[in-house]
Amino acid sequence: MQRIFPDIFLGISNIEAYEYLQIQRISNNLFSFIQIHANILEQRLLSDFSSIESVSQPLFYVANRIQARGIINTQSKVFEDLSSRFNTSLRVKNSFTSHKQMMLDILKNLANKYDLSLLEIAYLYILSHPLPISPIHGGRSLAQLHESLSVSQTYSKVQLLRLQSLLAEYELQTRQFANIYPMLAFER
């Protein structure tokens, strides 16, 4: 297919790293990118894909659910909005464990300490990751879309330095929980 349409990139979505390696062997490296659910509360997939040998890596990654279904940036709205997935899906509601609440509370405290918004942390975390990864921008409103685009287009070196300090502290405080959640952790 790549020979017939050389400018077309094919991707695959919602798989584990080991599944990707199996598919790449079978498909003869047909896929150029992977869409994964990744955010600062759900780091395991990023960690797993980071450990794949570079020759097996896709060209790039696309990260979805940067804000963990809005829980990172607009937690109170997610919980109060009767039409949110949190309130319409028992599976999603049950996935928000006390560990995740604790991690989010730590993140909020560190956001205040390092003068970064939760939205900035969510996007900068993905944008500064060593994997070639880009976030999917979205929002329930045009204002939310503008806000997320603004963060990812105007970040500074100072913000990135603050983020690195914040992440080091966050990892120390959440080490036992940071990478244990499986793919789609906010869906289980």
C-alpha positions as CSV (number, residue, x, y, z in Angstrom):
1,M,0.0,0.0,0.0
2,Q,2.8,2.4,0.8
3,R,4.3,1.9,-2.7
4,I,0.9,2.7,-4.3
5,F,0.2,5.7,-2.0
6,P,3.6,6.9,-0.7
7,D,2.1,10.1,0.9
8,I,-0.5,8.3,3.0
9,F,0.2,7.5,6.7
10,L,-1.6,4.7,8.3
11,G,-2.1,4.6,12.0
12,I,-3.4,2.2,14.6
13,S,-5.2,3.1,17.8
14,N,-5.7,1.8,21.4
15,I,-3.1,-1.0,21.6
16,E,-0.5,-2.0,24.0
17,A,3.2,-1.9,23.1
18,Y,3.6,-5.6,22.9
19,E,0.6,-5.8,20.5
20,Y,2.0,-3.1,18.4
21,L,5.3,-5.0,18.0
22,Q,3.4,-8.1,16.9
23,I,1.3,-6.2,14.4
24,Q,4.4,-4.4,13.0
25,R,6.0,-7.8,12.4
26,I,2.9,-9.2,10.7
27,S,2.1,-6.0,8.7
28,N,5.7,-5.4,7.6
29,N,5.9,-2.0,9.2
30,L,2.7,-0.7,7.5
31,F,1.7,1.7,10.3
32,S,3.4,5.1,10.7
33,F,1.7,6.3,13.9
34,I,-0.1,5.2,17.0
35,Q,-2.9,7.0,18.7
36,I,-2.8,6.3,22.5
37,H,-4.6,7.6,25.6
38,A,-1.9,9.4,27.5
39,N,-1.8,12.0,30.2
40,I,0.1,12.8,33.4
41,L,-2.3,10.6,35.4
42,E,-2.0,7.7,33.0
43,Q,1.7,7.3,32.2
44,R,2.1,3.6,31.7
45,L,1.5,3.4,28.0
46,L,4.0,6.2,27.4
47,S,6.5,4.3,29.5
48,D,5.9,1.1,27.7
49,F,6.2,2.6,24.2
50,S,9.3,4.5,25.3
51,S,11.0,1.2,26.0
52,I,10.5,-0.2,22.5
53,E,13.7,-0.3,20.4
54,S,14.0,2.8,18.2
55,V,14.0,0.6,15.0
56,S,10.5,-0.6,16.0
57,Q,9.1,2.8,16.8
58,P,6.5,4.4,14.6
59,L,7.2,7.8,13.0
60,F,5.1,9.5,15.6
61,Y,2.4,9.2,18.3
62,V,-0.8,11.0,18.7
63,A,-2.0,11.5,22.2
64,N,-5.7,11.5,23.0
65,R,-7.4,12.3,26.4
66,I,-4.6,14.7,27.4
67,Q,-6.9,15.9,30.1
68,A,-8.2,12.5,31.2
69,R,-11.8,13.2,29.9
70,G,-11.6,16.7,31.5
71,I,-10.8,15.4,35.0
72,I,-7.4,17.1,35.0
73,N,-8.5,20.6,34.0
74,T,-12.2,20.8,34.9
75,Q,-12.8,18.2,37.5
76,S,-15.8,19.9,39.2
77,K,-17.5,20.4,35.8
78,V,-17.0,16.8,34.9
79,F,-18.5,15.6,38.2
80,E,-21.4,18.1,38.1
81,D,-22.3,17.8,34.4
82,L,-25.0,15.2,34.2
83,S,-24.2,14.6,30.5
84,S,-20.5,13.9,31.1
85,R,-19.1,10.4,30.6
86,F,-18.3,10.4,34.3
87,N,-22.1,10.6,35.0
88,T,-23.4,8.6,32.1
89,S,-21.1,5.6,32.3
90,L,-20.7,3.5,35.4
91,R,-17.5,2.1,34.0
92,V,-15.9,5.6,33.7
93,K,-17.2,6.6,37.2
94,N,-15.8,3.5,38.8
95,S,-12.5,4.1,37.1
96,F,-11.9,7.2,39.2
97,T,-10.3,5.5,42.2
98,S,-9.1,7.1,45.4
99,H,-5.5,6.7,44.1
100,K,-6.4,8.8,41.1
101,Q,-8.0,11.4,43.3
102,M,-4.9,11.5,45.4
103,M,-2.7,11.9,42.4
104,L,-4.9,14.7,41.1
105,D,-4.8,16.5,44.5
106,I,-1.0,16.3,44.5
107,L,-1.0,17.6,41.0
108,K,-3.2,20.6,42.0
109,N,-0.9,21.5,44.9
110,L,2.2,21.3,42.7
111,A,0.4,23.4,40.0
112,N,-0.1,26.2,42.6
113,K,3.5,25.8,43.9
114,Y,5.0,26.0,40.4
115,D,2.6,28.6,39.0
116,L,1.3,26.4,36.2
117,S,-2.3,25.8,35.4
118,L,-3.5,22.2,35.2
119,L,-4.2,22.7,31.5
120,E,-0.6,23.9,31.0
121,I,0.7,20.8,32.9
122,A,-1.5,18.5,30.8
123,Y,-0.2,19.8,27.4
124,L,3.3,20.6,28.4
125,Y,3.7,17.1,29.8
126,I,2.9,15.6,26.4
127,L,4.7,18.2,24.4
128,S,7.9,17.8,26.4
129,H,7.9,14.0,26.3
130,P,10.9,12.4,24.6
131,L,8.7,10.3,22.2
132,P,7.7,12.1,19.0
133,I,4.1,12.8,20.2
134,S,1.5,15.4,19.4
135,P,-1.7,16.0,21.4
136,I,-5.1,15.9,19.9
137,H,-6.8,19.2,20.6
138,G,-10.4,19.3,21.5
139,G,-13.0,20.6,23.7
140,R,-16.7,20.7,24.4
141,S,-16.7,24.4,23.3
142,L,-14.9,26.7,21.0
143,A,-13.5,28.5,24.1
144,Q,-12.0,25.3,25.4
145,L,-10.4,24.6,22.0
146,H,-8.9,28.1,21.8
147,E,-7.5,27.7,25.4
148,S,-5.8,24.4,24.6
149,L,-4.4,25.6,21.3
150,S,-3.1,28.7,23.1
151,V,-1.3,26.7,25.7
152,S,0.4,24.4,23.2
153,Q,1.4,27.2,20.9
154,T,2.8,29.8,23.4
155,Y,4.7,27.9,26.0
156,S,8.0,29.1,27.2
157,K,11.3,27.6,28.3
158,V,10.6,28.9,31.8
159,Q,7.3,27.0,31.8
160,L,9.2,23.8,30.7
161,L,11.8,24.2,33.4
162,R,9.0,24.6,36.0
163,L,7.3,21.6,34.6
164,Q,10.5,19.5,34.9
165,S,10.8,20.5,38.6
166,L,7.1,19.8,39.1
167,L,7.3,16.4,37.5
168,A,10.3,15.4,39.6
169,E,8.3,16.2,42.8
170,Y,5.1,14.6,41.4
171,E,7.0,11.4,40.7
172,L,8.4,11.2,44.2
173,Q,5.0,11.7,45.7
174,T,3.1,9.4,43.4
175,R,5.7,6.8,42.6
176,Q,3.7,3.8,43.7
177,F,0.7,4.8,41.6
178,A,2.0,6.7,38.5
179,N,2.6,3.8,36.1
180,I,0.3,1.1,37.4
181,Y,-2.9,2.0,35.5
182,P,-3.7,0.0,32.3
183,M,-4.7,1.4,28.9
184,L,-8.0,3.2,29.1
185,A,-7.7,3.5,32.9
186,F,-10.4,6.2,33.0
187,E,-12.7,3.8,31.2
188,R,-12.6,0.7,33.4
